[in-house]
Amino acid sequence: MKLRRYLALGVFAVCALAIDMRSTFAQTTDYPTKAVTMIVPFSAGGRTDVIGRIMSQHLQKYLGKPISVVNKPGASSVLGSMEVAQAKPDGYTLGFFSTSAVTAQYTVPTPLSLGDFDLVAIVNTDPAAIAVQDSAPWKTLKDLVADARKQPDKLRIGMIPGASAQIFASGFAKAADVKLINVPFKGDSEGAVALAGKHIEVHVAVPVSYKSLIDAKKVRILAVAAEKTSALYGNLPTFRDNGVNLVIGAFHGVYTPKGTPPAVIAKLAEAIEKTTSSDELRKSMQDVGAGVEFLKGAQAKAFLANQDSTYKRIIEELGLRVAPAK
């Protein structure tokens, strides 16, 4: 009787496992079967939010299901990123992360790690940009630098602490040999509005952050930290053109919680590739002054590893590291 009972239990367990495996396989191969949530760990209106919403708007066409964008700002992107890391790894919760996914590992006291996520694809890269009020006296970045040297620790520059914008600000100050007052904001949109309202004199982000305020003639960009001028950014002069030897920028990517099935990641990457190749997406990105860069698989991972290594070095050189070394 005991043997029969054990055999019956064994058969039941095998059947249950087979059913569970078949169910999991079906969920993976049929993905997606419902709406997807994309978490943006910054405030609405900032560059990550703008680019994330453009991406989700066009991606849902190729993914075949609606994508809902949810803003979860706080702690230099850590709060929203944590929600993604703790979500079920089934492809229905995505993270749309900026360079802060890298920088916050070193500049935030209680950071997450890139190891908490699976990278699906890199979708965007842009250079850093320095912006001032439209009525500001400086016509060029060279003018701003000359004035800042005459009055150290007087001009206020807005940035996001712990994110790439803090690295932009500190990197610019070091390369230009100026002393500025860093003013923290939760997101680019808040800082850009403060700039337009004359609460700060300078702001640093990427060009897309200023599009609406430039159109409204509230702010203007003096230069971009790119290798060369580009029509995408209005042929703006580079930092180097103005005597500041700094080339630096930001990127955005799509992530899932660690442990997401490879088949789901492959489907997401395929849909994202079709999205970034579409004329509609490229026009939408061009309209806001944002670059398109698609990388998946080994190329995406190599890119992320390189960014991680580069930003870690810059952060340590600038003395901005807060998180303890592992």
Secondary structure in CASP SS format (residue, H / E / C, confidence):
PFRMAT SS
TARGET T0000
AUTHOR 0000-0000-0000
METHOD secondary structure of the structure
MODEL  1
M C 1.00
K H 1.00
L H 1.00
R H 1.00
R H 1.00
Y H 1.00
L H 1.00
A H 1.00
L H 1.00
G H 1.00
V H 1.00
F H 1.00
A H 1.00
V H 1.00
C H 1.00
A H 1.00
L H 1.00
A H 1.00
I H 1.00
D H 1.00
M H 1.00
R H 1.00
S H 1.00
T H 1.00
F H 1.00
A H 1.00
Q H 1.00
T H 1.00
T H 1.00
D H 1.00
Y C 1.00
P C 1.00
T C 1.00
K C 1.00
A C 1.00
V E 1.00
T E 1.00
M E 1.00
I E 1.00
V E 1.00
P C 1.00
F C 1.00
S C 1.00
A C 1.00
G C 1.00
G C 1.00
R H 1.00
T H 1.00
D H 1.00
V H 1.00
I H 1.00
G H 1.00
R H 1.00
I H 1.00
M H 1.00
S H 1.00
Q H 1.00
H H 1.00
L H 1.00
Q H 1.00
K H 1.00
Y H 1.00
L H 1.00
G C 1.00
K C 1.00
P C 1.00
I E 1.00
S E 1.00
V E 1.00
V E 1.00
N E 1.00
K C 1.00
P C 1.00
G C 1.00
A H 1.00
S H 1.00
S H 1.00
V H 1.00
L H 1.00
G H 1.00
S H 1.00
M H 1.00
E H 1.00
V H 1.00
A H 1.00
Q C 1.00
A C 1.00
K C 1.00
P C 1.00
D C 1.00
G C 1.00
Y C 1.00
T E 1.00
L E 1.00
G E 1.00
F E 1.00
F E 1.00
S C 1.00
T C 1.00
S H 1.00
A H 1.00
V H 1.00
T H 1.00
A H 1.00
Q H 1.00
Y H 1.00
T H 1.00
V C 1.00
P C 1.00
T C 1.00
P C 1.00
L C 1.00
S C 1.00
L H 1.00
G H 1.00
D H 1.00
F E 1.00
D E 1.00
L E 1.00
V E 1.00
A E 1.00
I E 1.00
V E 1.00
N E 1.00
T E 1.00
D E 1.00
P E 1.00
A C 1.00
A E 1.00
I E 1.00
A E 1.00
V E 1.00
Q E 1.00
D C 1.00
S C 1.00
A C 1.00
P C 1.00
W C 1.00
K C 1.00
T C 1.00
L H 1.00
K H 1.00
D H 1.00
L H 1.00
V H 1.00
A H 1.00
D H 1.00
A H 1.00
R H 1.00
K H 1.00
Q C 1.00
P C 1.00
D C 1.00
K C 1.00
L C 1.00
R E 1.00
I E 1.00
G E 1.00
M E 1.00
I C 1.00
P C 1.00
G C 1.00
A C 1.00
S H 1.00
A H 1.00
Q H 1.00
I H 1.00
F H 1.00
A H 1.00
S H 1.00
G H 1.00
F H 1.00
A H 1.00
K H 1.00
A H 1.00
A H 1.00
D C 1.00
V C 1.00
K C 1.00
L C 1.00
I E 1.00
N E 1.00
V E 1.00
P E 1.00
F C 1.00
K C 1.00
G C 1.00
D H 1.00
S H 1.00
E H 1.00
G H 1.00
A H 1.00
V H 1.00
A H 1.00
L H 1.00
A H 1.00
G C 1.00
K C 1.00
H C 1.00
I C 1.00
E C 1.00
V E 1.00
H E 1.00
V E 1.00
A E 1.00
V C 1.00
P H 1.00
V H 1.00
S H 1.00
Y H 1.00
K H 1.00
S H 1.00
L H 1.00
I H 1.00
D H 1.00
A C 1.00
K C 1.00
K C 1.00
V E 1.00
R E 1.00
I E 1.00
L E 1.00
A E 1.00
V E 1.00
A C 1.00
A C 1.00
E C 1.00
K C 1.00
T C 1.00
S C 1.00
A H 1.00
L H 1.00
Y H 1.00
G C 1.00
N C 1.00
L C 1.00
P C 1.00
T E 1.00
F C 1.00
R H 1.00
D H 1.00
N H 1.00
G C 1.00
V C 1.00
N C 1.00
L C 1.00
V C 1.00
I C 1.00
G E 1.00
A E 1.00
F E 1.00
H E 1.00
G E 1.00
V E 1.00
Y E 1.00
T E 1.00
P E 1.00
K C 1.00
G C 1.00
T C 1.00
P C 1.00
P H 1.00
A H 1.00
V H 1.00
I H 1.00
A H 1.00
K H 1.00
L H 1.00
A H 1.00
E H 1.00
A H 1.00
I H 1.00
E H 1.00
K H 1.00
T H 1.00
T H 1.00
S H 1.00
S C 1.00
D H 1.00
E H 1.00
L H 1.00
R H 1.00
K H 1.00
S H 1.00
M H 1.00
Q H 1.00
D H 1.00
V H 1.00
G C 1.00
A C 1.00
G C 1.00
V C 1.00
E C 1.00
F C 1.00
L E 1.00
K E 1.00
G H 1.00
A H 1.00
Q H 1.00
A H 1.00
K H 1.00
A H 1.00
F H 1.00
L H 1.00
A H 1.00
N H 1.00
Q H 1.00
D H 1.00
S H 1.00
T H 1.00
Y H 1.00
K H 1.00
R H 1.00
I H 1.00
I H 1.00
E H 1.00
E H 1.00
L C 1.00
G C 1.00
L C 1.00
R C 1.00
V C 1.00
A C 1.00
P C 1.00
A C 1.00
K C 1.00
END
